[in-house]
Amino acid sequence: MSSDPPARIGVLVPVYNHAEAITRTLARLQRLGLPVILVDDGSDLACAAVLDGLARQDGVELVRLPRNRGKGAAVRAGLKRAAELELTHALQVDADGQHEVDDLPPFVTGLKADDETLRIGYPRFDDSVPRHRYYSRYITHALVWLATLSFALRDTMCGVKLYPVAAVNRLVARHPCGDRMEFDSELPVRWYWQGGRVENLPVRVHYPLDGVSHYALWRDNLLLASMHLRLLIGMFKRLPILVGRRQETLS
């Protein structure tokens, strides 16, 4: 009797000017025993040189974008490369090392090639989290819950996600979901809208004292506001379907 083939999984790490952190982050991620795709999102010369050195290691692939385009564009480029490498799943992890690697195996253990569940990390913060970041996240949470009429997406802003490569590439071919920070939330919402399965898994998060944030206050807030308006309009267009799904969940 034949069994379903196991998944072919890689780790996907978008990198933008994390020259100090990426070497430590990669070393920790390599404990998973999975190939790693580093996506250089137009980093400066110092970070690019570090990435060139890391790419000489076995099992490390480097994708380079000629200029900084944003996290969403970097993840899409990594997913395209994952498809070329015939990977079935890509585990996205942030480059700054804030996520506890020991919490990542449940995302991939026992995974089958045809599993099309989008697995999303939800943060278990320690005392290092800045209070303003912790509370401001709930604005996005509330708007995502409104856009889906559901609590199925617990925390779309977490930088740990397991993507079924082929299915997600089909989705972003239709809806790119933005080039920057808005990608993190728009993709899961559109995934939920199309009826995709979602699973939320806990991930411990620690904010490094020397962490680098690339959040541009005005630009990214405007992009996020535009995204949430777009999703709100999309919710109204799908209102009968979303209400029906909610009733099925509650019954």
Helices and strands as residue ranges (DSSP letters): E 9-15, H 22-29, G 30-32, E 36-41, H 45-54, E 60-65, H 71-84, E 89-92, G 101-103, H 105-108, E 117-125, H 131-148, E 161-164, H 165-174, H 183-193, E 197-205, H 217-237, H 239-250
